[in-house]
Amino acid sequence: MGVKKEKKIAFKSIAWNGTNLQLIIPQTSSINFELVKVLINKRNTTQYKEMSVEIKKDQNEIKLIIPIRQLKGLEKGRWDLFIELKDHFKARVGLYDAPIASQIMRYLKPIVNTGKFSLIPYLTSKNGLSIHCGNLLKLEDMSYNVVPLEKRVNQVQDLSSKVIIDFQEPVSSRSEETRLIMKNGDNVLQVPFQVSSNRKAITIDKKILKPLLKEQKWNLYLENIKGNIVLRYSLDYYLKANKQKLNFNKRQLEKKEDTSRVYVKGQIFADNLKVQNEYISFEMNPNDLKFANNIRFSIKKRNKPERINLNYKRVYINGKEHIEIPTDQLKEITSSSRWDLSVELFHDNVKERRRIGAYNKGNYKLQKEKITGFSPLSEGIGISPYLTNDNEFSFYFCTEEQYVNSLYPATTALQKLSVSKKGVMRLTASISLGETNDFTVDYISLRLRNNRDNIINIPCVEEAKNNGERKIKAEFNIKELGFEQFYWDIYITITAENKTKRYVRLLNDNFLINKRLKHGVFKYTFKTENNYIIYPYITNNNGLSITYRQMGEFETTKYKINEYTAYLLYITLYWYFKWNPIWLVHEKYSETAQDNGFYFFRDCYENNYDRKIYYVIRKGSPDESNVLPYKDRVVHFMSIKHLLLLLGSKLIVSSETKGHGYAWRVSTGPIRNYLDKKKYVFLQHGVLGLKRVDNTFKVNSTNGAELFVVSSDFEKNIVKNYFGYREKNIIVTGLARWDAIENTNKAATKEIFLMPTWRNWLEEVEDDQFVLSDYFQQYNSLIQSEKLSQLLSEHNVTLNFYVHPKFMPYVENFTSSHKQINVIQFGEAKINDLIMRSSLLITDYSSVAWETYYQKKPVLFFHFDIEKYMENQGSYMDLKKEIFGDVAYNSTELVDMLGEYITNDFKEKEEFSAIRENYFKYIDHNNSARIYEAIIEREDKISQSDDLLTYFKGNHFVRSFWRKYKRKPVVNRVGQLLLNRLK
């Protein structure tokens, strides 16, 4: 009778100890196992055998126990287990509610020798339960990490009743399971032996070897079993049968892998993950750990190279190893992140690193069943251990709100949205918690993005309730809500079970709503009397939000007309741009011509004019004079010509993100979508190392580049490990602006360049908040320091303080009355010129440190807020060990160190000059040429159209359709089928 493959019986767990195979299912099962048969079928045959099964019941579970004697008579091959239901219908048995584990974990050790063959139960690639019968070595290859090695024999003593094999080194430690294997073709035998007291010899009873006489040749292997690994040693002797006699002969071994370099990766089983009493705990099998000389547990940050080794305690209770990890050692993790738990097992010459998880265990039906709790660590952040979709153990460092969000996964959908001329917004939306119907809808809540405790609650009306989904309506006037700037995200506030408050982000999967908001700049934007604007928009993550901010220069009717005019011209001239490829180059906000973008453009203009490469600059910019010699290839920012070339360009080449080539605040209109899809070469603003920026420039993000310029292999490794780029997309060339570097400092008048970088936690704060910050207090007090002023005056040294462009709104707050100290605003001087004129740089974490270091000048670092900086921004370097200049942690230290350099005529210290070659591959004037050649070499490849999969992922209509209907089984199956075809 044929088997209907779709009929399956899912067990909760399956256990095997070499004596009994135990299948466990909840008591709630509708199957009466006392009235059914358990069958075993040889794969691809109609050969079924009925198994004798013992049934045990308790309050919660039913256990089906199959003893080993029922399996010993099986022939070689694979056997599948079934349960025969009424009408002789056969249902496949398996662990179908559990995630699919690796093959080694699916083989349920131990292997049992049944005489002629060995057998082991295992789960198929679809988690069906089967029995594999075959020779021992092949089963080991399936179920263990096998390390092939070799072992030398000193001599073999063939005595009358026994054989003694002497080895050069001990055969094993006393704790290991060791076995001797003899193999002839498909025949594999495990031979009993005794080990000598010094562990260097084994003795075999000759009676055991007599059955081997009928075969010609037997290869010998000695195996050490250490938990989940097998060290399989080939011996340099073999056994040969010759006229009723067994001879041990020497043979030449093939060289196996050096044991000093063996490194094994894999998985290891654990259970009962918990967090309580400031400990995270779980249980492991003692046999998996007992062979290791040393054990180390660690967590690795998801998709990042950071790893933290953990302190832990082992407690043996009721045959289990209980591992306890104190949570107080994790308080240094202060940002939301996910970390995966692993264990490293160290043997003499083998190291295992295994991911820990509850593999081969099912019945985690609800998300909250996989989450073990929440334990606060520090202010605002706690830890929540949980099981991933693959039942692997991970730690979620999160706020309590994020923890609640993970307990109650929810879906929302914006269904209708309108805004009247008077600013009245009406919306209809739906919300579902999926795993529970036990919740009530409270409000529509608007939350200020950079201060989520600032909430505006708006009453809403529940319109309908259907299978756990609620449909709600709300109405409010966005002009009357008393906003603060900048971004207000819209949530649906609910109360779930146990009176738990949950904020659920309101998402939009309606294509038409997205387009109306994007192109309805005149209809949906409201201006206030104080020149602020308010408008709803859809974020990159499809959330509905409201912006309240000052009106930008390029948000007037004039520039919107420019944009739509350029768009119509582009449609008309589409084929012209296809046959006339254009590169577009810009720098920060398209306001400067002094960085890598300008020097790259200048080199291309002078040496490769036949290429149509244009430079974008804002009209009236102080740097506009720098591009006058090249004005036939210069376009003014946000002009019709600029926007037309932006739409038609083949490549964007820039030292900043693509967004700096457009009015970056503007999110409405057609240009933004085209800009996001443009192929992009990132020249970089500076060398990576001091400041973490991978969240901005990581691969495949909106700002991801097709080519990423770096200056050394050190920097290339950062881009590979932290940004996710492949080696072929990284070019080691050096920075374009270094082509123009020359030392212009004068002997008579020495200059010091002070240029700190910005702080992400101070960006766009109000003026009074900025003045109260440590950043302002430290730098303003420094430039007003009498001791510093006296030092500069005595030695005729000038200090130039250059305020970072992002802090230009606050520049007037920085004041100094000392004639030796100049406060320079963005655009008043070129950074390159200031660096070349200076004898020393003072900075904190700015990449200009690399520019100075490249010129063989000393760098003095001012790290007064290093702890806060590392917490909020981070670095790719150890700022206390790998830095290439002296470091001061307060202004007194800084002035003292500066005095030492001044009196020493600004001489760079040998300890820092000695490591320069680690950070720069080239020190010449050919960087732009190298960049140009690298782009030309790869131009066709990096600018080719996206494949179909990338196109669909970026298409707004496809994305909206998928988000809206992916939960429907038919749509999900078709989508997954297409996805697999397109990969």
Order of alpha helices (4+ residues) and beta strands (2+ residues): beta-beta-beta-beta-beta-beta-beta-beta-beta-alpha-beta-beta-beta-alpha-beta-beta-beta-beta-beta-beta-beta-alpha-beta-beta-beta-beta-beta-alpha-beta-beta-beta-beta-beta-beta-beta-beta-beta-alpha-beta-beta-beta-beta-beta-beta-beta-beta-alpha-alpha-beta-beta-beta-alpha-alpha-beta-alpha-beta-beta-alpha-beta-alpha-beta-alpha-beta-alpha-beta-beta-alpha-alpha-alpha-beta-beta-alpha-beta-alpha-beta-alpha-beta-alpha-alpha-alpha-alpha-alpha-alpha
